[in-house]
Amino acid sequence: MAYLRGSTYIWRGGDDNDEFTCFCREVECVEVPQDDVDAFVAMRWAQLGKEGQERATRLAVEKGRGNLGCDPLLEALGMPTTLADLREKAERRKKPDEQR
């Protein structure tokens, strides 16, 4: 898991089965263990309440659309995913070739 927006870069460090090395040069980064990220997200989500959750969801979609990491959220909302958009574009590119 990695999150990059402007000068903010947060990444989930590897465990015994999944090593990840940060190669940050342009921004300062923070490594946070995945379990800690999950716990923080769960606590923050509960604090937001319904209105705050809706606002946070809209913001996540606005800022995250185009990032495959946002696809599970888009799916949950019944919206087209980035992967689906990419597949559709690939199919449209194939069609002119097939007509030749």
C-alpha positions in Angstrom: 0.0 0.0 0.0 1.3 3.4 -0.9 -0.3 6.8 -0.8 1.2 9.8 -2.7 -0.5 13.2 -2.9 1.7 16.2 -3.3 4.5 16.1 -0.8 2.8 13.4 1.3 4.0 9.9 0.8 3.0 7.1 3.1 3.8 3.5 2.4 3.2 0.2 4.1 6.4 -1.5 5.1 7.0 -5.2 4.2 6.7 -8.1 6.5 8.5 -11.4 6.4 6.7 -12.4 3.2 6.6 -9.0 1.4 9.6 -6.8 1.4 9.3 -3.3 0.1 12.1 -0.7 -0.1 11.3 3.0 -0.2 13.3 4.9 -2.9 12.1 8.4 -1.9 14.1 11.2 -3.3 11.7 14.1 -4.0 9.5 13.8 -0.9 9.9 12.8 2.7 8.2 9.5 3.4 6.9 7.6 6.3 6.8 3.8 6.7 3.8 2.5 8.7 3.1 -1.2 9.4 -0.1 -2.4 7.6 -1.7 -3.4 10.9 -1.2 0.1 12.3 -2.7 1.7 9.1 -5.7 -0.6 9.3 -6.3 0.2 13.0 -5.9 4.0 12.4 -8.4 3.8 9.5 -10.9 1.9 11.5 -10.7 4.3 14.4 -10.8 7.4 12.2 -13.8 6.0 10.2 -15.7 5.5 13.5 -14.9 9.1 14.6 -16.2 10.6 11.3 -19.8 9.6 11.7 -22.2 9.2 8.8 -21.8 12.7 7.3 -18.0 12.7 7.7 -17.9 9.2 6.2 -19.8 10.4 3.1 -17.5 13.4 2.8 -14.4 11.3 3.1 -15.7 8.8 0.6 -16.4 11.5 -2.0 -12.9 12.9 -1.4 -11.3 9.5 -1.7 -13.0 8.9 -5.0 -12.1 12.4 -6.3 -8.5 12.1 -5.4 -8.1 8.4 -5.9 -9.9 7.8 -9.2 -7.4 6.5 -11.7 -5.5 4.7 -9.0 -6.1 0.9 -8.9 -6.0 1.1 -5.1 -9.3 3.0 -5.3 -11.1 0.3 -7.3 -12.5 -1.6 -4.3 -14.2 1.6 -3.1 -15.5 2.4 -6.6 -16.9 -1.2 -6.8 -18.6 -0.8 -3.4 -20.2 2.4 -4.7 -21.3 0.8 -7.9 -19.1 3.0 -10.0 -16.9 2.0 -12.9 -13.4 1.0 -11.8 -10.1 2.2 -13.2 -9.4 -1.4 -14.4 -12.8 -1.5 -16.1 -12.1 1.8 -17.8 -8.7 0.6 -19.0 -10.2 -2.6 -20.3 -12.9 -0.7 -22.2 -10.2 1.6 -23.7 -8.2 -1.4 -24.8 -11.2 -3.0 -26.4 -12.0 0.2 -28.3 -8.4 0.3 -29.6 -8.7 -3.3 -30.8 -12.0 -2.7 -32.8 -10.5 -0.6 -35.6 -7.8 -3.3 -36.1 -10.5 -6.0 -36.3 -12.3 -4.1 -39.1 -9.3 -4.1 -41.4 
